Amino acid sequence: MTTTPNTEQELIDERIGQLLAESTERSGPEFWGKMYDLGLAWVHFSEGFGGLGLSPKYQKGIIASLRDKGASFANYQTNLLGIGMGGPVLSAHGTDEQKMRWLRPMFTAEEIWCQMFSEPGSGSDVASLSMRAVRDGDEWIVNGQKVWTTLAHVASWGMLVTRTDPDVPKHQGLTYFVVDMKSPGVEVRPLYQITGEAEFNEVYFTDTRIPDSDRVGEVGDGWRLTLTTLMNERVAIGSNVSPRGSGAIGDAVRVFNEKGITDRLKRDQLAGLWVEAEAMRLTNIRASDHRKKGVPGPEGSTGKLHWADLNKRITEFTLDLLGADGLVLPGGYTQSRPSVAGLSGQTAQRAFLRARANSIEGGTSEVMKNILGERVLGLPGEPRVDKDLPWKDVPRS
C-alpha cells in the first residue's frame, strides 16, 4: 500500500530513495537522467521538466543528501553553462517543446552548451552587439562574429543573441536563439589563455540558418532573456556553494602545511583569507535560499564581484607560499583545448594564472560595481546618450 507524502520534504525524500533504489551506478548520464525524471534535477522547475515545482531552497539539500550516498555531480562541472544558465532561461522563457527537447540531455551532460553574447566591438556593452539575423520564411540567416565563447569547440548547442531590428534602440532590437553548433556556416577558432589552454573561442557565423522553432521568446525580446542568462551566469560563477575549506582556500592550507611554514605573519594572513572564504560560502548559502525562480536578483553580481577578488588574492597568496617553486609551471607550458571549463587550477601555479580571468568573465568587476551601485544602492546611473537612438544611428568604433 502506497501513501501520499504529507510534506514537500517527504516528497523529496521519497524521490531520493527511489532514485538510489533504482540506480546501480551513482554517476553518469543514466543516473543523472533518472534524477531528472524524478524531478530532482532542478527541483523548482515544472513537473515533467526536471523539477517538482517546489522552492529552489531544497536543491542544495538534495545534492548534499545524494553526495553523502556517494553520488557524483561531475555534470555540473562538465556542463556548467548549460545547467547553470541555459536551463533557467529555457524554464523561464522556453516553450514546452523546447524544454522537452533540450533540458534532459543538458542535465545529463550528453549535450554540452555554450553562450555567445560578447563581440569584438561589444564587450561590457552587450546590447550594442552587431551580429545580424534576418528572417527568411521559417528560418533566420545569421552573420557575424562572437568572441570569448567558453567550450564552443565541444558544445552541441549555443545560446545566441542577435540583432534583428537595427531601426530601434539597441535594447529593443535583439532576439534570442538556440543554435546547433554543428550547423553549416559555424566556425570555431581557439583563443589561448596565459595557462596555455584554449577553453575560450571566437565563433564566426556565415549565412548560418537557424529554424524559427529554435528562437526562444518573442522577436525583439532578446534583451530580457539576455539579462536572465547573465544573472544566472553570475550566480553560477560567483555563488557556488562548495564544501567548507575546499577550493582555492583548501589549496592554500595544504601548501602551508606541506611547506611546514612557521611564520606568524603568513599564518595570520592565511587565517584571514580562510575567514573571508568561509564568510562568503555562508553568504552564498543564504543567497541561494532566497533566490527566486527563473531570474535571480543582484545577489549574483554581489557574489561574483567578491569571489573574483577573493579568489585572485588567495591564489596569489598560495603562489607566494611556494617561493621559488611558484616560478615553475608543473608539466610545462603546453597548448591544449580542454573539454571542461576552469580546470587549469589543478596546481597552485595554474590556479594563479587562471584566476586572472575571474574579474573579466561573466561580466567585469567594473560592470558588477555599476550594477550594484544602481540596483542595490540606488545611485544615479551612468549617462546613456544612446539609450533612445536607433541602433543604426549610434556611432561605433
FENGIGI-V753520 format. One record per pair of residues at least 12 apart in sequence whose ideal C-beta (glycine too) atoms are under 8 Angstrom apart, sorted by sequence separation. I is the first residue (numbers start at 1). J is the second residue. If there is no record, write none. Layout:
{{I J} {I J}}
//
This chain:
{{19 31} {22 34} {39 51} {40 52} {43 55} {44 56} {90 102} {91 103} {117 129} {119 131} {131 143} {132 144} {162 174} {163 175} {189 201} {287 299} {342 354} {370 382} {39 52} {43 56} {90 103} {131 144} {161 174} {162 175} {188 201} {189 202} {36 50} {42 56} {44 58} {130 144} {131 145} {146 160} {161 175} {162 176} {188 202} {189 203} {256 270} {19 34} {43 58} {44 59} {131 146} {161 176} {162 177} {188 203} {189 204} {287 302} {19 35} {43 59} {86 102} {87 103} {160 176} {161 177} {187 203} {287 303} {331 347} {42 59} {159 176} {160 177} {186 203} {187 204} {253 270} {330 347} {142 160} {144 162} {159 177} {160 178} {186 204} {252 270} {329 347} {19 38} {43 62} {87 106} {159 178} {160 179} {186 205} {187 206} {284 303} {330 349} {18 38} {86 106} {87 107} {142 162} {158 178} {185 205} {283 303} {329 349} {330 350} {19 40} {157 178} {158 179} {185 206} {252 273} {253 274} {328 349} {329 350} {40 62} {140 162} {157 179} {185 207} {186 208} {252 274} {326 348} {15 38} {83 106} {157 180} {158 181} {185 208} {280 303} {326 349} {15 39} {16 40} {82 106} {83 107} {140 164} {156 180} {157 181} {184 208} {185 209} {249 273} {329 353} {15 40} {82 107} {119 144} {120 145} {156 181} {183 208} {184 209} {249 274} {40 66} {83 109} {119 145} {155 181} {156 182} {183 209} {280 306} {322 348} {326 352} {79 106} {82 109} {86 113} {119 146} {120 147} {183 210} {280 307} {322 349} {12 40} {79 107} {85 113} {118 146} {119 147} {249 277} {82 111} {86 115} {117 146} {118 147} {131 160} {133 162} {135 164} {152 181} {179 208} {245 274} {248 277} {249 278} {319 348} {79 109} {82 112} {85 115} {116 146} {118 148} {131 161} {132 162} {133 163} {134 164} {180 210} {247 277} {280 310} {315 345} {318 348} {319 349} {12 43} {35 66} {78 109} {82 113} {118 149} {131 162} {132 163} {133 164} {179 210} {75 107} {79 111} {81 113} {129 161} {131 163} {132 164} {75 108} {79 112} {81 114} {116 149} {129 162} {130 163} {177 210} {245 278} {277 310} {315 348} {318 351} {319 352} {75 109} {78 112} {79 113} {81 115} {115 149} {129 163} {132 166} {180 214} {244 278} {276 310} {318 352} {74 109} {114 149} {115 150} {126 161} {140 175} {142 177} {153 188} {179 214} {114 150} {116 152} {152 188} {178 214} {315 351} {316 352} {15 52} {50 87} {114 151} {140 177} {142 179} {153 190} {177 214} {244 281} {273 310} {277 314} {315 352} {114 152} {177 215} {178 216} {112 151} {149 188} {176 215} {177 216} {242 281} {316 355} {12 52} {26 66} {31 71} {51 91} {175 215} {176 216} {241 281} {273 313} {315 355} {11 52} {114 155} {176 217} {273 314} {12 54} {45 87} {49 91} {112 154} {113 155} {116 158} {117 159} {128 170} {133 175} {175 217} {11 54} {26 69} {32 75} {112 155} {113 156} {114 157} {115 158} {116 159} {127 170} {142 185} {148 191} {241 284} {312 355} {8 52} {26 70} {27 71} {28 72} {112 156} {113 157} {114 158} {115 159} {116 160} {117 161} {127 171} {133 177} {147 191} {175 219} {240 284} {241 285} {273 317} {311 355} {312 356} {26 71} {27 72} {42 87} {46 91} {111 156} {112 157} {113 158} {114 159} {116 161} {129 174} {153 198} {158 203} {175 220} {176 221} {239 284} {8 54} {12 58} {16 62} {20 66} {26 72} {42 88} {45 91} {111 157} {113 159} {174 220} {175 221} {176 222} {238 284} {312 358} {8 55} {19 66} {27 74} {49 96} {127 174} {173 220} {174 221} {175 222} {241 288} {270 317} {311 358} {312 359} {151 199} {153 201} {172 220} {174 222} {239 287} {269 317} {9 58} {12 61} {16 65} {20 69} {42 91} {150 199} {152 201} {174 223} {176 225} {239 288} {8 58} {12 62} {16 66} {49 99} {150 200} {151 201} {160 210} {176 226} {308 358} {309 359} {49 100} {106 157} {149 200} {150 201} {152 203} {172 223} {307 358} {308 359} {148 200} {149 201} {168 220} {171 223} {174 226} {46 99} {50 103} {148 201} {149 202} {49 103} {50 104} {148 202} {149 203} {102 157} {147 202} {164 219} {165 220} {266 321} {146 202} {147 203} {164 220} {235 291} {309 365} {50 107} {145 202} {146 203} {308 365} {45 103} {145 203} {164 222} {304 362} {145 204} {146 205} {304 363} {144 204} {145 205} {162 222} {239 299} {261 321} {305 365} {308 368} {144 205} {161 222} {235 296} {239 300} {41 103} {143 205} {238 300} {252 314} {259 321} {301 363} {116 179} {142 205} {143 206} {232 295} {238 301} {248 311} {251 314} {255 318} {259 322} {305 368} {143 207} {161 225} {231 295} {232 296} {235 299} {238 302} {239 303} {251 315} {259 323} {304 368} {305 369} {42 107} {142 207} {143 208} {161 226} {231 296} {235 300} {238 303} {239 304} {249 314} {252 317} {256 321} {41 107} {141 207} {142 208} {228 294} {231 297} {234 300} {238 304} {248 314} {252 318} {255 321} {302 368} {36 103} {37 104} {114 181} {141 208} {142 209} {228 295} {233 300} {234 301} {237 304} {238 305} {248 315} {251 318} {255 322} {301 368} {305 372} {36 104} {141 209} {142 210} {227 295} {232 300} {235 303} {238 306} {239 307} {81 150} {140 209} {231 300} {234 303} {235 304} {238 307} {252 321} {81 151} {89 159} {139 209} {140 210} {159 229} {231 301} {234 304} {237 307} {238 308} {248 318} {301 371} {302 372} {33 104} {36 107} {86 157} {139 210} {140 211} {301 372} {35 107} {36 108} {139 211} {140 212} {86 159} {136 209} {138 211} {139 212} {298 371} {33 107} {85 159} {131 205} {138 212} {298 372} {302 376} {32 107} {33 108} {82 157} {138 213} {140 215} {32 108} {102 178} {32 109} {133 210} {135 212} {298 375} {81 159} {298 376} {29 108} {29 109} {98 178} {29 110} {93 176} {89 176} {116 203} {86 178} {255 348} {251 345} {127 223} {248 345} {251 348} {127 226} {126 226} {251 351} {248 351} {126 230} {248 355} {117 226} {117 229} {117 230} {115 229} {97 213} {98 214} {98 216} {115 233} {237 358} {94 216} {93 216} {93 217} {237 361} {238 362} {237 362} {90 216} {236 362} {89 216} {234 362} {233 362} {234 363} {233 363} {93 224} {93 225} {230 362} {230 363} {234 368} {93 228} {89 225} {92 228} {196 333} {198 335} {196 334} {197 335} {198 336} {199 337} {89 228} {196 335} {197 336} {198 337} {199 338} {88 228} {89 229} {196 336} {197 337} {198 338} {197 338} {199 340} {199 341} {86 229} {89 232} {192 335} {199 342} {85 229} {88 232} {199 344} {85 232} {190 337} {197 344} {84 232} {85 233} {84 233} {195 344} {84 235} {85 236} {193 344} {81 233} {84 236} {83 236} {81 236} {195 350} {80 236} {195 353} {194 353} {195 354} {193 353} {193 354} {194 356} {193 357} {60 241} {153 337} {154 339} {151 339} {151 340} {151 341} {150 341} {92 293} {91 293} {92 294} {91 294} {92 295} {88 294} {88 295} {150 361} {148 361} {170 386} {171 387} {169 386} {169 387} {173 391} {169 388} {169 389} {169 390} {170 391} {168 390} {169 391} {167 390} {168 391} {166 390} {167 391} {170 394} {60 285} {166 391} {167 392} {165 391} {166 392} {60 288} {163 391} {59 288} {57 288} {56 288} {57 289} {56 291} {56 292} {56 293} {124 363} {124 364} {123 364} {124 366} {124 367} {44 293} {128 386} {81 341} {78 339} {80 341} {78 340} {80 342} {77 340} {128 391} {77 341} {77 342} {77 343} {128 394} {130 396} {128 396} {121 396} {121 397}}
//
